[in-house]
Amino acid sequence: MDTPDDDIEFDFFDDEPATTEAQSTQSRVRLPRRGGRGTGMRRPSAPPRGLTPLLRLLALIAIVVAILVFFGLLIQSCASTSKHDTYSHYMADVGKVAQSSVSDGAELAGALTTQGVKVADIEGKLAGLAEQERQTVNVAQKLDPPGPLRPEHENLIEALQLRVNGIQGLADAFRRTEGSKATTDAALLAAPAQRLLASDVMWDDLFQAPAAGEMKRQGVTGVQVPDSHFVGNQDLISERSMALVLQRLRGASTSGKPTGLHGTNIVSTKVEPGGQTLSTGQLNTVTATTDLAFVVTIADSGDSQEVGIKATLTIQKPGGAIVKTKTVALINPSQEKSITFRNLGQVPFAQKTTVNVDVAPVPGEHNTSNNKAGYPVIFSLG
């Protein structure tokens, strides 16, 4: 009996070729992963492509910032050095001006304390000194101070101008009083002389101190502000001292010989350090320290002003005596002045010697017996 048609199998789909999608799926081949077979390690993932340029940009910015900081510090250092040099050079120039003016002051004191000088000589000397000080003012006016110090620099110039006025005023006063015997003439000299003292105060208070303060505010260190004191001996410019100067100059101008009572005497001789007073009548044991010094005090025992008084200290010793000389610039009647002899060198030890003090006689001095003293001494090491 024939098989029914329903049992017949149709293989239409089995015989069809595979579709494109199926072929593609089957043709894919998986490549083995790097890192070794069976290691289980995975390759680190690379940064996203957009992040790499950003990192490079940040690195470049950091380098640029570092360079800018370096050059900023370098420029700041150079600017600081330049500021220091500016102030240093200015103060060096001021120092030359200050020293020139101080030298003029010393010359003025020397002119007023020279033995035997006449009024006419003083006039000419002071006129020359006034001109020298004018030149010093001109030099100061040409200096170029740092900006913050311009007010102080103007005060410096004013101080120097006061010195010009003071010197010229003294010269004019000496000329007006020449031939006069009025006791009030000293006041004519004292007024311009006080300008000289005022110039020193102005230099200290209106230039030196504020200039130092301004440099501190500017951060400038290691630069000193020069001082400049025109008046070395304030006793010389007092009205009393000026009266005695006139008396001395007038005596020299009229007769050429000193008038009045003249003379000096030794008051005491002391040892420093310690203050031991030496005696001429007994042996003095003196401890010889490294800073050994003798202080000799003399007095004006006359009624006249004395100038340029030389005092000599001599220590006798084998091989040659130690000799030191000092000068008292000016001493007024009844006044005492002390002079110190230092740097004596090697003194003789453990043997008796003599320390001699000799004060030279002043012009017109007749009694010189009290101008010399000899002290028996033995030096010990203590």
C-alpha positions in Angstrom: 0.0 0.0 0.0 1.4 3.4 -1.0 2.7 5.9 1.8 0.4 8.8 2.2 1.6 12.2 0.8 1.5 13.7 4.3 4.5 11.7 5.3 6.7 13.1 2.6 9.6 15.3 4.1 10.5 18.6 2.2 14.2 19.8 2.7 13.8 23.1 0.9 15.5 25.2 3.7 18.2 22.8 4.4 19.5 23.1 0.9 19.6 26.9 0.8 23.0 28.6 1.1 23.8 30.5 4.3 22.9 34.1 4.5 25.4 36.9 4.5 24.9 37.6 8.2 25.5 34.1 9.1 28.7 34.0 6.9 30.0 37.1 8.5 29.4 35.7 12.0 31.1 32.5 11.2 34.1 34.1 9.5 35.1 36.2 12.5 38.3 35.0 14.2 39.2 36.0 17.7 42.9 37.0 18.0 44.6 35.8 21.1 45.2 38.5 23.7 48.7 39.8 24.4 50.4 39.1 27.6 50.9 35.5 27.2 48.7 32.6 27.0 46.8 31.9 30.1 48.4 34.7 32.2 45.1 36.5 32.8 46.8 40.0 32.6 45.2 42.8 30.7 47.0 45.6 28.9 46.6 49.0 30.7 44.2 51.1 28.8 45.6 54.2 27.2 44.3 57.7 28.2 41.6 59.1 26.2 42.8 60.8 23.1 41.4 64.2 24.3 43.4 64.2 27.6 46.9 64.0 26.2 47.0 67.5 24.7 45.6 68.9 27.9 48.4 67.4 30.0 51.0 68.7 27.5 49.4 72.2 27.8 49.5 72.1 31.6 53.2 71.1 31.6 54.0 73.9 29.2 52.2 76.4 31.4 54.1 75.1 34.5 57.4 75.6 32.7 56.5 79.1 31.6 55.4 80.0 35.1 58.7 78.7 36.5 60.7 80.7 34.0 58.7 83.8 34.8 59.3 83.3 38.6 63.0 82.8 38.0 63.4 86.0 35.9 61.2 87.9 38.4 63.4 87.0 41.3 66.5 87.8 39.2 65.1 91.2 38.2 64.2 91.8 41.9 67.7 90.9 43.0 69.2 93.2 40.4 66.9 96.0 41.4 67.8 95.6 45.0 71.5 95.7 44.2 71.0 98.7 42.0 69.2 100.5 44.8 72.0 99.7 47.3 74.6 100.9 44.9 72.7 104.2 44.3 72.6 105.0 48.0 76.2 103.8 48.5 77.6 105.9 45.7 75.7 109.0 46.9 76.9 108.6 50.5 80.5 108.1 49.3 80.2 111.5 47.5 78.7 113.1 50.6 81.6 111.7 52.6 84.0 113.7 50.4 82.0 116.8 50.9 81.8 116.3 54.6 85.5 115.7 55.0 86.3 118.8 52.9 84.2 120.9 55.2 85.7 119.4 58.4 89.1 120.3 57.0 88.0 123.9 56.6 86.8 123.8 60.2 90.2 122.5 61.4 91.9 125.3 59.4 89.7 127.9 61.0 90.5 126.6 64.5 94.2 126.5 63.6 94.1 130.1 62.4 92.4 131.3 65.7 94.8 129.4 67.9 98.2 130.2 66.2 100.6 131.9 68.5 101.6 135.4 67.4 99.1 135.8 64.6 97.7 139.3 63.9 94.2 140.5 63.1 95.1 141.2 59.5 96.4 137.7 59.1 93.2 136.3 60.5 91.0 138.4 58.1 92.9 137.1 55.0 92.8 133.5 56.2 89.1 133.5 57.0 88.3 135.1 53.6 90.1 132.2 51.9 88.4 129.6 54.0 85.0 131.1 53.2 85.8 130.8 49.5 86.9 127.2 50.0 83.6 126.4 51.8 81.6 128.0 48.9 83.3 125.6 46.5 82.2 122.8 48.8 78.7 124.0 48.6 78.9 124.0 44.8 80.1 120.4 44.8 77.2 119.4 47.1 74.7 121.1 44.8 75.8 119.0 41.9 75.3 115.7 43.6 72.3 113.6 42.5 70.7 112.1 45.6 68.2 109.2 45.5 64.7 110.5 45.2 63.6 109.7 48.8 66.7 111.7 50.1 66.2 114.9 48.2 64.7 116.8 51.3 67.6 115.7 53.4 70.1 116.7 50.7 68.6 120.2 50.7 69.2 120.3 54.4 72.8 119.3 53.9 73.3 122.2 51.5 71.7 124.6 54.0 74.1 123.3 56.7 77.1 124.0 54.4 75.8 127.4 53.5 75.6 128.2 57.3 79.3 127.5 57.5 80.0 129.9 54.6 78.0 132.6 56.3 79.7 131.9 59.7 83.2 132.1 58.3 82.5 135.2 56.2 80.8 136.8 59.1 83.8 136.2 61.3 86.1 137.7 58.6 83.9 140.8 58.4 83.7 141.1 62.2 87.5 141.0 62.6 87.8 143.7 60.0 85.3 145.9 61.7 86.9 145.4 65.1 90.4 146.0 63.9 91.9 148.9 65.8 89.0 148.9 68.3 89.4 148.3 72.0 85.7 148.1 72.9 84.8 145.2 75.2 81.6 144.6 73.2 83.5 143.6 70.1 83.5 140.0 71.2 79.7 139.8 70.7 80.2 140.8 67.0 82.5 137.7 66.7 80.3 135.3 68.7 77.2 135.8 66.5 78.7 134.4 63.3 80.6 131.8 65.3 77.3 130.4 66.6 76.2 129.8 63.0 79.1 127.4 62.7 77.8 125.5 65.7 74.3 125.6 64.3 75.5 124.0 61.1 76.7 121.0 63.0 73.3 120.6 64.7 71.6 120.9 61.4 73.8 118.3 59.8 73.1 115.9 62.6 69.4 116.4 63.1 68.2 117.4 59.6 70.5 115.3 57.4 72.3 112.5 59.1 69.5 111.1 61.3 66.6 111.4 58.8 68.8 110.0 56.0 69.7 107.0 58.0 66.0 106.5 58.9 64.9 106.8 55.2 67.5 104.2 54.1 66.2 101.8 56.8 62.6 102.3 55.4 63.9 101.6 51.9 65.6 98.4 53.0 69.1 99.7 52.3 71.6 98.2 54.7 75.4 98.5 55.1 75.6 102.1 54.1 76.7 104.7 56.6 75.7 108.3 56.6 78.8 110.5 57.0 79.0 113.0 59.9 80.5 116.4 59.6 81.4 118.6 62.6 82.8 121.9 61.7 83.4 123.0 65.3 85.9 120.8 66.9 86.2 122.8 70.1 83.1 124.6 71.3 85.1 126.6 73.9 86.6 128.5 71.0 83.4 130.0 69.7 81.9 131.2 73.0 81.6 135.0 73.6 84.1 134.8 76.5 86.6 132.9 74.3 86.2 135.4 71.5 86.9 138.2 73.8 90.1 136.5 74.8 91.0 135.8 71.2 90.6 139.5 70.5 92.7 140.4 73.5 95.5 138.1 72.3 95.3 139.2 68.7 95.3 142.9 69.6 98.4 142.4 71.8 100.2 140.8 68.9 99.1 143.4 66.5 100.2 146.4 68.5 103.5 145.6 70.1 104.3 142.2 68.7 104.7 141.0 72.2 102.1 139.3 74.4 100.5 141.6 77.0 99.1 140.5 80.4 100.1 137.6 82.6 100.9 134.4 80.8 101.7 130.9 82.0 100.7 127.3 82.6 101.4 124.7 85.3 101.1 121.0 85.7 98.1 120.0 88.0 98.5 116.3 88.1 99.6 113.1 86.3 97.5 110.0 86.6 97.8 106.4 85.4 95.1 104.7 83.4 93.4 102.4 83.9 92.8 102.8 87.6 93.3 106.5 88.1 96.4 106.3 90.2 97.9 109.7 90.9 101.7 109.9 90.6 103.8 111.6 93.3 107.1 113.3 92.7 108.3 112.7 96.3 108.1 108.9 96.5 108.4 105.7 94.4 105.3 104.9 92.4 104.6 101.3 91.6 102.7 101.2 88.3 101.0 98.1 86.8 101.9 97.9 83.2 98.8 96.8 81.3 98.4 96.5 77.6 96.3 99.7 77.6 98.6 101.7 79.9 98.3 105.4 79.5 99.2 108.6 81.4 96.8 111.5 81.8 98.4 114.9 82.3 96.3 117.8 83.5 97.5 121.4 83.0 96.0 124.7 84.0 96.2 128.2 82.6 97.7 130.1 85.6 97.7 133.5 83.9 95.0 136.0 82.9 95.3 135.4 79.1 94.2 132.8 76.7 96.9 130.4 75.6 97.1 128.4 72.4 99.2 125.7 70.9 100.7 124.4 74.2 103.0 121.4 73.7 103.4 118.8 76.4 106.0 116.0 76.3 106.0 112.7 78.3 109.3 110.8 78.6 109.9 107.4 80.1 113.6 106.7 80.6 114.8 103.1 79.7 117.9 101.3 78.5 118.4 101.5 74.7 116.4 104.7 74.3 113.7 106.6 76.0 110.0 106.5 75.2 109.0 110.0 74.1 105.4 111.2 73.3 104.2 114.7 72.5 100.7 116.2 72.6 99.4 119.7 72.0 96.6 121.6 73.8 95.0 123.7 71.1 93.5 126.3 73.4 93.0 127.0 77.1 91.4 130.0 78.8 92.5 131.6 82.1 91.9 129.4 85.2 90.8 126.6 82.9 92.2 123.0 83.1 92.7 120.7 80.2 93.8 117.0 80.2 95.8 115.2 77.6 96.3 111.5 77.4 99.5 109.7 76.3 98.8 106.2 74.9 100.6 103.6 72.8 103.7 103.7 75.0 105.2 100.5 73.7 107.4 98.3 75.9 108.1 99.9 79.3 111.1 98.7 81.5 110.0 96.2 84.1 111.2 95.6 87.6 113.7 98.5 87.6 113.5 102.0 88.8 113.0 104.6 86.2 111.6 108.2 85.8 108.5 109.4 84.0 109.1 113.1 83.1 106.4 115.6 82.0 107.4 118.8 80.4 105.0 121.6 79.3 106.6 124.1 77.0 106.4 127.7 78.1 103.9 130.0 76.3 104.9 133.4 74.9 105.3 135.9 77.7 105.6 133.3 80.4 108.3 134.1 83.0 107.8 131.5 85.7 108.5 128.0 84.2 109.3 126.1 87.5 105.9 124.5 87.6 106.0 123.4 83.9 108.1 120.3 84.7 107.6 117.2 86.9 109.6 114.0 87.4 108.0 110.9 88.9 110.1 108.0 90.1 108.4 104.8 88.9 108.8 101.0 88.9 106.7 99.1 86.4 105.3 95.7 87.4 103.3 93.0 85.7 100.7 93.1 88.4 
